[in-house]
Amino acid sequence: MVDSPVPEKTAGEGGRLADNGEQILFECRPNVVVLAGPFLACLFVVVLCLAVTIFVPHLPLFVTLILLVAIVGAIVFYLLRYLQWRFYAFQVTAKRMILKQGLLAKKSAEVPLERLGEIEVNISLVERLLRVGSVRISSMGDDSVMTLRFQDDPVKIRNMINYTAEQRKGSIDSKGGASKNSFSPVDEITKLFDAFERGALSYQEYQDIKAALIRRIVES
């Protein structure tokens, strides 16, 4: 697995916000390898159709039109798959996890961090060869499940979610409300450094979250 768990991390990079206005601490989408199948299928159709038009002389007009439609259809198919990948995003804020997917009919699912259930990391033989893996996130209290497939480093994604959930849990009192004394800058940064020392966070992740904590201290 590569050192960086995700192709995109937004904490400390302009303070990007989720649709609900919360700052995104962590964001990822599947590895670009998911586009390999659609790309190869598109390439096969285009090459085959062009080969027919080149090596088979005097094709009827309707056959030429069919081949042209097949080429355009293959290209459109690949572009749609690319846009689906491009507009897919799994985001983690300080309060919740958000899964967004879809191009025209957009779908979005949210799970509060305090309802985080079990996180399973699965790496099949094929995924191991491709240096990717899957993360399955369940929610307590219902049957909702988020499944992240073809992720660059599923273990670090799990660690990042667990760390953020622990921080969220520490900021809520036993009654479910915000505790007046729950946020201690020194304690939070100390916990963050401990997680970095244990290897649960990369150096860049450590710096990103620390920057977010410093901004919170300044704004409070």
BALOBA-1460 file (C-alpha; in Angstrom, 3 decimals):
// residues 220
<rec num="1" residu="m" x="0.000" y="0.000" z="0.000"/>
<rec num="2" residu="v" x="1.118" y="3.522" z="-0.674"/>
<rec num="3" residu="d" x="1.855" y="5.932" z="2.156"/>
<rec num="4" residu="s" x="-1.017" y="8.314" z="1.385"/>
<rec num="5" residu="p" x="-4.436" y="6.690" z="1.939"/>
<rec num="6" residu="v" x="-6.423" y="8.924" z="-0.382"/>
<rec num="7" residu="p" x="-5.977" y="10.824" z="-3.591"/>
<rec num="8" residu="e" x="-7.570" y="13.912" z="-2.050"/>
<rec num="9" residu="k" x="-7.224" y="15.432" z="1.406"/>
<rec num="10" residu="t" x="-8.763" y="18.818" z="1.993"/>
<rec num="11" residu="a" x="-7.984" y="19.688" z="5.603"/>
<rec num="12" residu="g" x="-5.575" y="22.577" z="5.545"/>
<rec num="13" residu="e" x="-6.058" y="23.096" z="1.797"/>
<rec num="14" residu="g" x="-8.291" y="26.150" z="1.653"/>
<rec num="15" residu="g" x="-10.749" y="24.844" z="4.235"/>
<rec num="16" residu="r" x="-13.170" y="23.184" z="1.809"/>
<rec num="17" residu="l" x="-16.666" y="22.689" z="3.143"/>
<rec num="18" residu="a" x="-19.154" y="19.865" z="2.714"/>
<rec num="19" residu="d" x="-22.648" y="20.577" z="1.382"/>
<rec num="20" residu="n" x="-23.909" y="20.967" z="4.959"/>
<rec num="21" residu="g" x="-21.315" y="23.673" z="5.670"/>
<rec num="22" residu="e" x="-18.995" y="21.526" z="7.818"/>
<rec num="23" residu="q" x="-15.277" y="21.531" z="7.107"/>
<rec num="24" residu="i" x="-14.023" y="18.438" z="5.320"/>
<rec num="25" residu="l" x="-11.248" y="16.781" z="7.299"/>
<rec num="26" residu="f" x="-10.807" y="13.842" z="4.971"/>
<rec num="27" residu="e" x="-12.013" y="12.934" z="1.460"/>
<rec num="28" residu="c" x="-11.426" y="10.040" z="-0.892"/>
<rec num="29" residu="r" x="-12.717" y="8.325" z="-4.004"/>
<rec num="30" residu="p" x="-11.871" y="4.946" z="-5.580"/>
<rec num="31" residu="n" x="-8.518" y="4.434" z="-7.214"/>
<rec num="32" residu="v" x="-8.481" y="5.290" z="-10.911"/>
<rec num="33" residu="v" x="-7.988" y="1.570" z="-11.589"/>
<rec num="34" residu="v" x="-11.796" y="1.226" z="-11.544"/>
<rec num="35" residu="l" x="-11.803" y="2.957" z="-14.912"/>
<rec num="36" residu="a" x="-9.509" y="0.375" z="-16.496"/>
<rec num="37" residu="g" x="-12.349" y="-1.990" z="-17.437"/>
<rec num="38" residu="p" x="-14.555" y="0.656" z="-19.097"/>
<rec num="39" residu="f" x="-11.511" y="2.135" z="-20.865"/>
<rec num="40" residu="l" x="-10.404" y="-1.212" z="-22.287"/>
<rec num="41" residu="a" x="-13.959" y="-2.022" z="-23.383"/>
<rec num="42" residu="c" x="-14.233" y="1.346" z="-25.114"/>
<rec num="43" residu="l" x="-10.838" y="0.917" z="-26.757"/>
<rec num="44" residu="f" x="-11.752" y="-2.577" z="-28.001"/>
<rec num="45" residu="v" x="-14.992" y="-1.383" z="-29.616"/>
<rec num="46" residu="v" x="-13.338" y="1.639" z="-31.244"/>
<rec num="47" residu="v" x="-10.398" y="-0.365" z="-32.618"/>
<rec num="48" residu="l" x="-12.657" y="-3.165" z="-33.850"/>
<rec num="49" residu="c" x="-15.002" y="-0.792" z="-35.651"/>
<rec num="50" residu="l" x="-12.151" y="1.151" z="-37.230"/>
<rec num="51" residu="a" x="-10.491" y="-2.083" z="-38.319"/>
<rec num="52" residu="v" x="-13.686" y="-3.206" z="-40.042"/>
<rec num="53" residu="t" x="-14.020" y="0.076" z="-41.899"/>
<rec num="54" residu="i" x="-10.367" y="-0.038" z="-42.985"/>
<rec num="55" residu="f" x="-9.970" y="-3.702" z="-43.959"/>
<rec num="56" residu="v" x="-13.441" y="-4.435" z="-45.322"/>
<rec num="57" residu="p" x="-13.938" y="-2.486" z="-48.564"/>
<rec num="58" residu="h" x="-17.256" y="-1.241" z="-49.943"/>
<rec num="59" residu="l" x="-19.277" y="-1.504" z="-46.734"/>
<rec num="60" residu="p" x="-22.985" y="-0.749" z="-47.093"/>
<rec num="61" residu="l" x="-23.970" y="2.664" z="-45.779"/>
<rec num="62" residu="f" x="-26.143" y="1.271" z="-42.987"/>
<rec num="63" residu="v" x="-23.244" y="-0.895" z="-41.741"/>
<rec num="64" residu="t" x="-20.965" y="2.153" z="-41.677"/>
<rec num="65" residu="l" x="-23.589" y="4.044" z="-39.709"/>
<rec num="66" residu="i" x="-23.899" y="1.162" z="-37.235"/>
<rec num="67" residu="l" x="-20.130" y="1.125" z="-36.725"/>
<rec num="68" residu="l" x="-20.116" y="4.904" z="-36.219"/>
<rec num="69" residu="v" x="-22.908" y="4.659" z="-33.646"/>
<rec num="70" residu="a" x="-20.986" y="1.881" z="-31.878"/>
<rec num="71" residu="i" x="-17.872" y="4.068" z="-31.673"/>
<rec num="72" residu="v" x="-19.797" y="7.056" z="-30.344"/>
<rec num="73" residu="g" x="-21.685" y="4.834" z="-27.891"/>
<rec num="74" residu="a" x="-18.451" y="3.323" z="-26.559"/>
<rec num="75" residu="i" x="-16.905" y="6.755" z="-26.028"/>
<rec num="76" residu="v" x="-20.041" y="8.077" z="-24.315"/>
<rec num="77" residu="f" x="-20.126" y="4.973" z="-22.101"/>
<rec num="78" residu="y" x="-16.562" y="5.575" z="-20.945"/>
<rec num="79" residu="l" x="-17.150" y="9.295" z="-20.352"/>
<rec num="80" residu="l" x="-20.201" y="8.529" z="-18.221"/>
<rec num="81" residu="r" x="-18.222" y="6.052" z="-16.132"/>
<rec num="82" residu="y" x="-15.461" y="8.619" z="-15.730"/>
<rec num="83" residu="l" x="-17.916" y="11.297" z="-14.593"/>
<rec num="84" residu="q" x="-19.494" y="8.856" z="-12.136"/>
<rec num="85" residu="w" x="-16.042" y="8.255" z="-10.666"/>
<rec num="86" residu="r" x="-15.233" y="11.973" z="-10.670"/>
<rec num="87" residu="f" x="-18.413" y="12.910" z="-8.804"/>
<rec num="88" residu="y" x="-18.096" y="10.117" z="-6.232"/>
<rec num="89" residu="a" x="-16.793" y="11.286" z="-2.863"/>
<rec num="90" residu="f" x="-16.555" y="9.901" z="0.651"/>
<rec num="91" residu="q" x="-16.098" y="12.752" z="3.134"/>
<rec num="92" residu="v" x="-15.442" y="12.873" z="6.855"/>
<rec num="93" residu="t" x="-16.155" y="16.000" z="8.877"/>
<rec num="94" residu="a" x="-15.825" y="16.519" z="12.615"/>
<rec num="95" residu="k" x="-19.421" y="15.304" z="13.053"/>
<rec num="96" residu="r" x="-20.336" y="12.836" z="10.341"/>
<rec num="97" residu="m" x="-19.421" y="10.667" z="7.362"/>
<rec num="98" residu="i" x="-20.906" y="11.573" z="3.996"/>
<rec num="99" residu="l" x="-21.068" y="9.400" z="0.875"/>
<rec num="100" residu="k" x="-21.970" y="11.235" z="-2.333"/>
<rec num="101" residu="q" x="-22.411" y="9.530" z="-5.669"/>
<rec num="102" residu="g" x="-24.236" y="9.995" z="-8.931"/>
<rec num="103" residu="l" x="-23.971" y="12.421" z="-11.827"/>
<rec num="104" residu="l" x="-27.487" y="13.546" z="-12.735"/>
<rec num="105" residu="a" x="-29.540" y="11.805" z="-10.041"/>
<rec num="106" residu="k" x="-27.211" y="12.533" z="-7.156"/>
<rec num="107" residu="k" x="-27.477" y="10.381" z="-4.031"/>
<rec num="108" residu="s" x="-26.088" y="11.253" z="-0.632"/>
<rec num="109" residu="a" x="-25.946" y="9.265" z="2.603"/>
<rec num="110" residu="e" x="-24.810" y="10.523" z="5.999"/>
<rec num="111" residu="v" x="-23.877" y="8.717" z="9.218"/>
<rec num="112" residu="p" x="-23.098" y="10.677" z="12.400"/>
<rec num="113" residu="l" x="-19.745" y="9.696" z="13.882"/>
<rec num="114" residu="e" x="-21.363" y="8.872" z="17.225"/>
<rec num="115" residu="r" x="-23.354" y="6.148" z="15.427"/>
<rec num="116" residu="l" x="-20.258" y="4.613" z="13.846"/>
<rec num="117" residu="g" x="-20.404" y="0.839" z="14.059"/>
<rec num="118" residu="e" x="-17.916" y="-1.734" z="12.834"/>
<rec num="119" residu="i" x="-15.361" y="-0.935" z="10.150"/>
<rec num="120" residu="e" x="-14.195" y="-3.924" z="8.106"/>
<rec num="121" residu="v" x="-11.198" y="-3.881" z="5.790"/>
<rec num="122" residu="n" x="-11.229" y="-6.473" z="3.008"/>
<rec num="123" residu="i" x="-8.430" y="-7.035" z="0.526"/>
<rec num="124" residu="s" x="-8.989" y="-9.788" z="-2.022"/>
<rec num="125" residu="l" x="-6.220" y="-11.396" z="-4.035"/>
<rec num="126" residu="v" x="-7.037" y="-9.281" z="-7.091"/>
<rec num="127" residu="e" x="-7.182" y="-6.130" z="-4.961"/>
<rec num="128" residu="r" x="-3.838" y="-7.007" z="-3.407"/>
<rec num="129" residu="l" x="-2.305" y="-7.265" z="-6.862"/>
<rec num="130" residu="l" x="-3.783" y="-3.871" z="-7.736"/>
<rec num="131" residu="r" x="-2.608" y="-2.444" z="-4.387"/>
<rec num="132" residu="v" x="-6.139" y="-1.427" z="-3.361"/>
<rec num="133" residu="g" x="-8.773" y="-2.674" z="-0.931"/>
<rec num="134" residu="s" x="-12.328" y="-2.203" z="0.338"/>
<rec num="135" residu="v" x="-13.722" y="-0.626" z="3.510"/>
<rec num="136" residu="r" x="-17.163" y="-1.588" z="4.839"/>
<rec num="137" residu="i" x="-18.633" y="0.840" z="7.390"/>
<rec num="138" residu="s" x="-21.749" y="-0.102" z="9.356"/>
<rec num="139" residu="s" x="-23.970" y="2.187" z="11.393"/>
<rec num="140" residu="m" x="-25.288" y="1.425" z="14.878"/>
<rec num="141" residu="g" x="-29.063" y="1.465" z="15.308"/>
<rec num="142" residu="d" x="-29.968" y="0.640" z="11.703"/>
<rec num="143" residu="d" x="-28.880" y="-1.523" z="8.799"/>
<rec num="144" residu="s" x="-27.209" y="1.191" z="6.747"/>
<rec num="145" residu="v" x="-23.806" y="0.296" z="5.345"/>
<rec num="146" residu="m" x="-21.265" y="2.329" z="3.404"/>
<rec num="147" residu="t" x="-18.899" y="0.331" z="1.218"/>
<rec num="148" residu="l" x="-15.801" y="1.986" z="-0.214"/>
<rec num="149" residu="r" x="-14.237" y="-0.122" z="-2.947"/>
<rec num="150" residu="f" x="-10.869" y="0.101" z="-4.691"/>
<rec num="151" residu="q" x="-9.344" y="2.427" z="-2.095"/>
<rec num="152" residu="d" x="-5.606" y="3.100" z="-2.160"/>
<rec num="153" residu="d" x="-4.998" y="2.343" z="1.523"/>
<rec num="154" residu="p" x="-8.081" y="0.966" z="3.329"/>
<rec num="155" residu="v" x="-6.238" y="0.451" z="6.626"/>
<rec num="156" residu="k" x="-5.301" y="4.106" z="6.930"/>
<rec num="157" residu="i" x="-8.826" y="5.113" z="5.928"/>
<rec num="158" residu="r" x="-10.144" y="2.988" z="8.793"/>
<rec num="159" residu="n" x="-7.629" y="4.531" z="11.194"/>
<rec num="160" residu="m" x="-8.555" y="8.035" z="10.077"/>
<rec num="161" residu="i" x="-12.273" y="7.394" z="10.612"/>
<rec num="162" residu="n" x="-11.677" y="5.807" z="14.020"/>
<rec num="163" residu="y" x="-9.484" y="8.691" z="15.130"/>
<rec num="164" residu="t" x="-12.045" y="11.293" z="14.062"/>
<rec num="165" residu="a" x="-14.826" y="9.311" z="15.764"/>
<rec num="166" residu="e" x="-12.797" y="9.172" z="18.986"/>
<rec num="167" residu="q" x="-12.345" y="12.937" z="18.855"/>
<rec num="168" residu="r" x="-16.075" y="13.365" z="18.317"/>
<rec num="169" residu="k" x="-16.890" y="11.037" z="21.204"/>
<rec num="170" residu="g" x="-14.576" y="12.976" z="23.505"/>
<rec num="171" residu="s" x="-16.420" y="16.212" z="22.706"/>
<rec num="172" residu="i" x="-19.842" y="14.899" z="23.754"/>
<rec num="173" residu="d" x="-20.925" y="14.414" z="27.363"/>
<rec num="174" residu="s" x="-22.829" y="11.422" z="28.743"/>
<rec num="175" residu="k" x="-26.174" y="13.088" z="28.013"/>
<rec num="176" residu="g" x="-25.365" y="13.562" z="24.341"/>
<rec num="177" residu="g" x="-24.839" y="17.309" z="24.586"/>
<rec num="178" residu="a" x="-21.678" y="19.306" z="24.179"/>
<rec num="179" residu="s" x="-19.600" y="19.231" z="27.315"/>
<rec num="180" residu="k" x="-18.420" y="22.646" z="28.491"/>
<rec num="181" residu="n" x="-14.968" y="21.356" z="29.386"/>
<rec num="182" residu="s" x="-14.707" y="18.743" z="26.648"/>
<rec num="183" residu="f" x="-12.293" y="20.609" z="24.403"/>
<rec num="184" residu="s" x="-8.765" y="20.996" z="25.641"/>
<rec num="185" residu="p" x="-6.314" y="22.189" z="22.947"/>
<rec num="186" residu="v" x="-3.316" y="20.639" z="24.684"/>
<rec num="187" residu="d" x="-5.072" y="17.284" z="25.186"/>
<rec num="188" residu="e" x="-6.336" y="17.213" z="21.587"/>
<rec num="189" residu="i" x="-2.918" y="17.924" z="20.083"/>
<rec num="190" residu="t" x="-1.314" y="15.403" z="22.460"/>
<rec num="191" residu="k" x="-3.798" y="12.713" z="21.361"/>
<rec num="192" residu="l" x="-3.137" y="13.624" z="17.754"/>
<rec num="193" residu="f" x="0.633" y="13.276" z="18.208"/>
<rec num="194" residu="d" x="0.164" y="9.926" z="19.979"/>
<rec num="195" residu="a" x="-1.882" y="8.663" z="17.021"/>
<rec num="196" residu="f" x="0.890" y="9.814" z="14.684"/>
<rec num="197" residu="e" x="3.536" y="8.070" z="16.798"/>
<rec num="198" residu="r" x="1.505" y="4.818" z="16.721"/>
<rec num="199" residu="g" x="1.463" y="4.980" z="12.940"/>
<rec num="200" residu="a" x="-2.320" y="5.480" z="12.764"/>
<rec num="201" residu="l" x="-1.772" y="8.728" z="10.841"/>
<rec num="202" residu="s" x="0.736" y="9.724" z="8.205"/>
<rec num="203" residu="y" x="2.811" y="12.864" z="8.632"/>
<rec num="204" residu="q" x="0.624" y="14.779" z="6.179"/>
<rec num="205" residu="e" x="-2.563" y="13.647" z="7.947"/>
<rec num="206" residu="y" x="-1.037" y="14.720" z="11.268"/>
<rec num="207" residu="q" x="-0.230" y="18.153" z="9.877"/>
<rec num="208" residu="d" x="-3.675" y="18.551" z="8.278"/>
<rec num="209" residu="i" x="-5.620" y="17.733" z="11.431"/>
<rec num="210" residu="k" x="-3.289" y="19.803" z="13.590"/>
<rec num="211" residu="a" x="-3.918" y="22.786" z="11.306"/>
<rec num="212" residu="a" x="-7.670" y="22.275" z="11.712"/>
<rec num="213" residu="l" x="-7.286" y="22.137" z="15.510"/>
<rec num="214" residu="i" x="-5.246" y="25.347" z="15.523"/>
<rec num="215" residu="r" x="-7.908" y="27.081" z="13.469"/>
<rec num="216" residu="r" x="-10.515" y="25.916" z="15.961"/>
<rec num="217" residu="i" x="-8.446" y="27.272" z="18.847"/>
<rec num="218" residu="v" x="-8.036" y="30.652" z="17.143"/>
<rec num="219" residu="e" x="-11.746" y="30.883" z="16.312"/>
<rec num="220" residu="s" x="-12.907" y="29.885" z="19.816"/>
